[in-house]
Amino acid sequence: MWGDHALHVLEPILKRGGSLDHLEAEIRRRWATRYSMRILRLDEFRSQVRAEVAASSTVSYVVMAIAFGIALIGVVNSLLAAVIDRVPEIGILRAVGATRRQIAWSVMLEAAVMGLCGAALAAAAGTVFGYLDLDIVMRRMIGVTVFYRLPVGLVASACVAGTVLAALAGWLPGRTAARLRLTEALRYE
């Protein structure tokens, strides 16, 4: 129908007592030299696909590390700007009895909430894009049906890691907010 007469996939059914090794050797003997054939058994094909996916994942992990670094710098930057914007409020909190530790912890908690929200949104987007990528590459381009399985443990670990890293990124702005002098914070305009 499409003008492509190449054989891409062959799924042999063996008779009782038949040997897959014998069948493969016979296919190679009869047709492999006449036609440019590359013969892979299903387990070999699976291991080849796993190796290619692992190789492409290595690049993804480097990109993710860079993205994490940029995101953490963004969290620190936005929280430092928020501390500068809230100097009078921080002064009022200190004047009514908030301790330096409570001020620092409130900024770190804000960072943790930002990290959790960002991680949850990233997990949702990653799930959708991962499914679409798998569907487009494997089913539509290669013609192999693969079932998508959400790595729940990995997603949960990433959400926890995003929250913890964002909270740690809030440490510097929290410390900066806690060090504001009460008199200067109340006079700040």
MARTOR-77429 format. One record per residue (C-alpha): residue in three letters; x, y, z. Coordinates in nm, 3 decimals. Each point is the difference from the previous one (the first is absolute). Example, Ala and Ser with C-alpha at 12.3 -4.5 7.8 and 13.67 -1.06 7.14 Angstrom:
[rec ALA, [1.230, -0.450, 0.780]]
[rec SER, [0.137, 0.344, -0.066]]
END
This chain:
[rec MET, [0.000, 0.000, 0.000]]
[rec TRP, [0.277, 0.248, 0.094]]
[rec GLY, [0.260, -0.123, -0.249]]
[rec ASP, [0.221, -0.133, 0.281]]
[rec HIS, [0.057, -0.370, -0.060]]
[rec ALA, [0.254, -0.045, 0.278]]
[rec LEU, [-0.074, -0.246, 0.276]]
[rec HIS, [0.033, 0.176, 0.333]]
[rec VAL, [-0.131, -0.243, 0.257]]
[rec LEU, [-0.041, -0.376, -0.022]]
[rec GLU, [-0.176, -0.189, 0.274]]
[rec PRO, [0.054, -0.371, -0.068]]
[rec ILE, [-0.220, -0.266, 0.156]]
[rec LEU, [0.194, -0.315, 0.070]]
[rec LYS, [-0.136, -0.352, -0.028]]
[rec ARG, [0.014, -0.212, 0.312]]
[rec GLY, [0.357, -0.091, 0.071]]
[rec GLY, [0.128, 0.268, -0.240]]
[rec SER, [0.315, 0.188, 0.087]]
[rec LEU, [0.022, 0.376, -0.025]]
[rec ASP, [0.377, -0.027, -0.042]]
[rec HIS, [-0.049, -0.238, -0.293]]
[rec LEU, [-0.259, 0.230, -0.158]]
[rec GLU, [0.228, 0.303, 0.036]]
[rec ALA, [0.292, -0.191, -0.154]]
[rec GLU, [-0.221, -0.111, -0.289]]
[rec ILE, [-0.121, 0.356, -0.065]]
[rec ARG, [0.359, 0.122, 0.003]]
[rec ARG, [0.110, -0.281, -0.235]]
[rec ARG, [-0.279, 0.051, -0.252]]
[rec TRP, [-0.051, 0.376, -0.010]]
[rec ALA, [0.249, 0.199, 0.210]]
[rec THR, [0.270, 0.010, -0.268]]
[rec ARG, [-0.240, 0.069, -0.289]]
[rec TYR, [-0.185, 0.277, 0.184]]
[rec SER, [0.155, 0.251, 0.234]]
[rec MET, [-0.146, -0.143, 0.318]]
[rec ARG, [0.048, 0.089, 0.361]]
[rec ILE, [-0.149, -0.266, 0.220]]
[rec LEU, [-0.086, 0.076, 0.359]]
[rec ARG, [-0.196, -0.212, 0.239]]
[rec LEU, [-0.253, 0.173, 0.223]]
[rec ASP, [0.230, -0.007, 0.305]]
[rec GLU, [0.285, 0.146, -0.206]]
[rec PHE, [-0.233, 0.269, -0.136]]
[rec ARG, [-0.115, 0.086, 0.351]]
[rec SER, [0.356, 0.029, 0.131]]
[rec GLN, [0.094, 0.217, -0.299]]
[rec VAL, [-0.296, 0.232, 0.064]]
[rec ARG, [0.087, 0.015, 0.372]]
[rec ALA, [0.360, 0.090, -0.084]]
[rec GLU, [-0.112, 0.278, -0.236]]
[rec VAL, [-0.247, 0.136, 0.255]]
[rec ALA, [0.270, -0.008, 0.271]]
[rec ALA, [0.242, 0.185, -0.230]]
[rec SER, [-0.257, 0.268, -0.073]]
[rec SER, [-0.084, 0.024, 0.371]]
[rec THR, [0.359, 0.091, 0.080]]
[rec VAL, [-0.038, 0.322, -0.196]]
[rec SER, [-0.335, 0.060, 0.170]]
[rec TYR, [0.157, -0.030, 0.346]]
[rec VAL, [0.261, 0.263, -0.086]]
[rec VAL, [-0.272, 0.233, -0.127]]
[rec MET, [-0.204, -0.065, 0.315]]
[rec ALA, [0.298, 0.084, 0.222]]
[rec ILE, [0.049, 0.328, -0.183]]
[rec ALA, [-0.374, 0.074, 0.025]]
[rec PHE, [0.007, -0.074, 0.375]]
[rec GLY, [0.290, 0.241, 0.045]]
[rec ILE, [-0.176, 0.274, -0.194]]
[rec ALA, [-0.323, -0.061, 0.192]]
[rec LEU, [0.179, 0.022, 0.335]]
[rec ILE, [0.168, 0.324, -0.101]]
[rec GLY, [-0.344, 0.128, -0.100]]
[rec VAL, [-0.144, -0.097, 0.339]]
[rec VAL, [0.284, 0.175, 0.184]]
[rec ASN, [-0.037, 0.309, -0.220]]
[rec SER, [-0.377, 0.027, 0.041]]
[rec LEU, [0.019, -0.055, 0.376]]
[rec LEU, [0.273, 0.261, 0.041]]
[rec ALA, [-0.220, 0.242, -0.194]]
[rec ALA, [-0.297, -0.097, 0.221]]
[rec VAL, [0.208, 0.064, 0.313]]
[rec ILE, [0.095, 0.345, -0.127]]
[rec ASP, [-0.366, 0.073, -0.081]]
[rec ARG, [-0.113, -0.118, 0.343]]
[rec VAL, [0.252, 0.179, 0.219]]
[rec PRO, [-0.271, 0.206, 0.177]]
[rec GLU, [-0.213, -0.312, 0.061]]
[rec ILE, [0.302, -0.186, 0.134]]
[rec GLY, [0.069, 0.296, 0.231]]
[rec ILE, [-0.358, -0.009, 0.128]]
[rec LEU, [0.020, -0.376, 0.058]]
[rec ARG, [0.323, 0.047, 0.195]]
[rec ALA, [-0.156, 0.288, 0.196]]
[rec VAL, [-0.296, -0.216, 0.112]]
[rec GLY, [0.226, -0.280, 0.117]]
[rec ALA, [0.101, -0.220, -0.293]]
[rec THR, [0.347, -0.142, 0.046]]
[rec ARG, [0.272, 0.007, -0.263]]
[rec ARG, [-0.035, -0.377, -0.032]]
[rec GLN, [-0.374, 0.029, -0.068]]
[rec ILE, [0.062, 0.260, -0.271]]
[rec ALA, [0.265, -0.221, -0.163]]
[rec TRP, [-0.223, -0.307, 0.019]]
[rec SER, [-0.295, 0.187, -0.155]]
[rec VAL, [0.213, 0.092, -0.302]]
[rec MET, [0.129, -0.357, -0.028]]
[rec LEU, [-0.356, -0.132, 0.027]]
[rec GLU, [-0.106, 0.232, -0.279]]
[rec ALA, [0.284, -0.138, -0.211]]
[rec ALA, [-0.105, -0.358, 0.081]]
[rec VAL, [-0.358, 0.073, -0.110]]
[rec MET, [0.133, 0.150, -0.324]]
[rec GLY, [0.211, -0.311, -0.052]]
[rec LEU, [-0.290, -0.234, 0.068]]
[rec CYS, [-0.230, 0.186, -0.241]]
[rec GLY, [0.269, 0.006, -0.267]]
[rec ALA, [0.078, -0.369, 0.047]]
[rec ALA, [-0.368, -0.096, -0.017]]
[rec LEU, [-0.049, 0.201, -0.321]]
[rec ALA, [0.319, -0.146, -0.146]]
[rec ALA, [-0.112, -0.354, 0.087]]
[rec ALA, [-0.335, 0.055, -0.171]]
[rec ALA, [0.159, 0.152, -0.309]]
[rec GLY, [0.270, -0.269, -0.008]]
[rec THR, [-0.263, -0.272, 0.017]]
[rec VAL, [-0.194, 0.144, -0.293]]
[rec PHE, [0.308, 0.070, -0.212]]
[rec GLY, [0.153, -0.339, 0.085]]
[rec TYR, [-0.314, -0.178, -0.115]]
[rec LEU, [-0.021, 0.206, -0.319]]
[rec ASP, [0.370, -0.055, -0.073]]
[rec LEU, [-0.037, -0.374, 0.047]]
[rec ASP, [-0.313, -0.008, -0.212]]
[rec ILE, [0.150, 0.204, -0.283]]
[rec VAL, [0.342, -0.166, -0.011]]
[rec MET, [-0.084, -0.361, 0.072]]
[rec ARG, [-0.349, -0.049, -0.140]]
[rec ARG, [-0.023, 0.247, -0.285]]
[rec MET, [0.360, 0.011, -0.122]]
[rec ILE, [0.129, -0.349, 0.076]]
[rec GLY, [-0.333, -0.183, -0.002]]
[rec VAL, [0.049, -0.174, 0.333]]
[rec THR, [-0.268, 0.020, 0.267]]
[rec VAL, [0.148, 0.076, 0.340]]
[rec PHE, [-0.204, 0.045, 0.314]]
[rec TYR, [0.072, 0.307, 0.210]]
[rec ARG, [0.066, -0.059, 0.367]]
[rec LEU, [0.028, 0.300, 0.228]]
[rec PRO, [0.306, -0.034, 0.226]]
[rec VAL, [-0.186, 0.102, 0.316]]
[rec GLY, [0.301, -0.046, 0.229]]
[rec LEU, [0.221, 0.214, -0.220]]
[rec VAL, [-0.266, 0.271, -0.032]]
[rec ALA, [-0.049, 0.007, 0.379]]
[rec SER, [0.377, 0.014, 0.056]]
[rec ALA, [0.032, 0.286, -0.246]]
[rec CYS, [-0.280, 0.193, 0.173]]
[rec VAL, [0.165, -0.048, 0.339]]
[rec ALA, [0.340, 0.096, -0.142]]
[rec GLY, [-0.144, 0.312, -0.165]]
[rec THR, [-0.164, 0.105, 0.326]]
[rec VAL, [0.313, -0.060, 0.210]]
[rec LEU, [0.232, 0.171, -0.249]]
[rec ALA, [-0.228, 0.302, -0.023]]
[rec ALA, [-0.015, 0.020, 0.381]]
[rec LEU, [0.380, -0.012, 0.011]]
[rec ALA, [0.010, 0.271, -0.266]]
[rec GLY, [-0.218, 0.210, 0.233]]
[rec TRP, [0.263, -0.022, 0.273]]
[rec LEU, [0.204, 0.300, -0.125]]
[rec PRO, [-0.301, 0.233, -0.045]]
[rec GLY, [-0.136, -0.122, 0.336]]
[rec ARG, [0.327, 0.077, 0.169]]
[rec THR, [0.007, 0.341, -0.167]]
[rec ALA, [-0.353, 0.073, 0.126]]
[rec ALA, [0.086, -0.118, 0.350]]
[rec ARG, [0.305, 0.230, 0.017]]
[rec LEU, [-0.197, 0.317, -0.069]]
[rec ARG, [0.026, 0.239, 0.291]]
[rec LEU, [-0.330, 0.084, 0.156]]
[rec THR, [0.050, 0.377, -0.005]]
[rec GLU, [0.116, 0.007, -0.361]]
[rec ALA, [-0.284, -0.228, -0.111]]
[rec LEU, [-0.262, 0.225, 0.162]]
[rec ARG, [0.150, 0.313, -0.157]]
[rec TYR, [0.037, -0.162, -0.346]]
[rec GLU, [-0.207, 0.151, -0.283]]
END
